[in-house]
Amino acid sequence: MGIVMAWVLVIIAGLLETGWAVGLKQTDGFTKFWPSLFTILGIVASMLLLSIAARTLPIGTAYAIWVGIGSAGAVILGNLLFGESLGPARVFFLLLLLIAITGLKVTSH
């Protein structure tokens, strides 16, 4: 697999991580069937794509970017879907996270 495709898989895996992280809130402790099923499928798909990408990419960088995408996405969707706070300090640290993700990507070989 080429390096570009590996990065595409990490990005898709990170977006799936965002989905399953937000899905956790909908499962109500895994007591609701459909939200729980979709959350579990998202977890499996996300991990599978990350593991495939890790064949080509350094695991530390791939994992950090995967977590960063998931974390940033969860913060943004938490605000948009659930009205969770997104004050100036949270926006600042979210921007720092995005800068760190970009830095890791740019400096990976």
C-alpha positions as CSV (number, residue, x, y, z in Angstrom):
1,M,0.0,0.0,0.0
2,G,1.2,3.5,-0.8
3,I,1.8,6.1,1.8
4,V,-0.9,8.4,0.5
5,M,-3.5,5.6,0.8
6,A,-2.3,4.8,4.3
7,W,-2.9,8.4,5.3
8,V,-6.3,8.3,3.8
9,L,-7.1,5.2,5.9
10,V,-5.9,7.0,9.0
11,I,-8.2,10.0,8.3
12,I,-11.2,7.7,7.6
13,A,-10.4,5.8,10.8
14,G,-10.2,9.0,12.7
15,L,-13.6,10.1,11.4
16,L,-15.0,6.8,12.4
17,E,-13.5,7.2,15.8
18,T,-15.3,10.5,16.1
19,G,-18.5,8.7,15.2
20,W,-18.1,5.9,17.7
21,A,-17.1,8.4,20.4
22,V,-20.2,10.4,19.9
23,G,-22.2,7.1,19.6
24,L,-21.1,6.1,23.1
25,K,-23.4,8.9,24.4
26,Q,-26.3,7.4,22.5
27,T,-25.8,3.8,23.7
28,D,-26.9,4.7,27.3
29,G,-24.2,2.4,28.7
30,F,-24.8,-0.1,25.9
31,T,-28.4,-0.6,26.9
32,K,-29.8,0.6,23.6
33,F,-29.5,-2.0,20.8
34,W,-29.1,0.0,17.6
35,P,-26.9,2.8,18.9
36,S,-24.8,0.1,20.6
37,L,-24.5,-2.0,17.4
38,F,-23.5,1.0,15.3
39,T,-21.0,2.1,17.9
40,I,-19.4,-1.3,18.1
41,L,-19.2,-1.5,14.3
42,G,-17.6,1.9,14.2
43,I,-15.0,0.9,16.8
44,V,-14.1,-2.3,14.8
45,A,-14.0,-0.5,11.5
46,S,-11.9,2.3,12.9
47,M,-9.4,0.0,14.6
48,L,-9.2,-2.2,11.4
49,L,-8.4,0.8,9.2
50,L,-5.8,2.1,11.7
51,S,-4.1,-1.3,11.8
52,I,-4.0,-1.6,8.0
53,A,-2.5,1.9,7.8
54,A,0.1,1.0,10.5
55,R,1.6,-1.5,8.2
56,T,3.0,1.4,6.2
57,L,3.1,4.3,8.7
58,P,4.9,4.8,12.0
59,I,2.5,3.6,14.6
60,G,3.2,6.5,17.0
61,T,2.4,9.1,14.4
62,A,-0.6,7.2,12.9
63,Y,-2.1,6.6,16.4
64,A,-1.6,10.2,17.5
65,I,-3.3,11.6,14.4
66,W,-6.1,9.0,14.7
67,V,-6.7,10.0,18.3
68,G,-6.4,13.7,17.5
69,I,-9.0,13.5,14.7
70,G,-11.3,11.6,17.0
71,S,-10.9,14.0,19.9
72,A,-11.3,17.1,17.8
73,G,-14.3,15.7,16.0
74,A,-15.9,14.6,19.3
75,V,-15.5,18.1,20.8
76,I,-17.0,19.7,17.7
77,L,-19.9,17.3,17.4
78,G,-20.5,17.4,21.1
79,N,-21.0,21.1,20.7
80,L,-23.2,20.9,17.6
81,L,-25.3,17.9,18.6
82,F,-25.5,18.1,22.4
83,G,-24.9,21.8,23.1
84,E,-21.7,21.0,25.0
85,S,-19.6,24.0,26.0
86,L,-17.2,25.4,23.5
87,G,-15.8,28.4,25.3
88,P,-12.6,30.3,24.3
89,A,-10.3,28.1,26.3
90,R,-11.7,24.9,24.7
91,V,-11.3,26.5,21.2
92,F,-7.7,27.5,22.0
93,F,-6.8,24.0,23.1
94,L,-8.7,22.5,20.2
95,L,-6.6,24.7,17.9
96,L,-3.4,23.5,19.7
97,L,-4.5,19.9,19.1
98,L,-5.0,20.6,15.4
99,I,-1.6,22.3,15.1
100,A,0.0,19.2,16.8
101,I,-1.7,16.8,14.4
102,T,-0.5,18.9,11.5
103,G,3.0,19.0,12.9
104,L,3.1,15.2,13.4
105,K,1.9,14.7,9.8
106,V,4.4,17.1,8.3
107,T,7.3,15.8,10.2
108,S,6.7,12.1,9.6
109,H,8.8,10.3,7.1
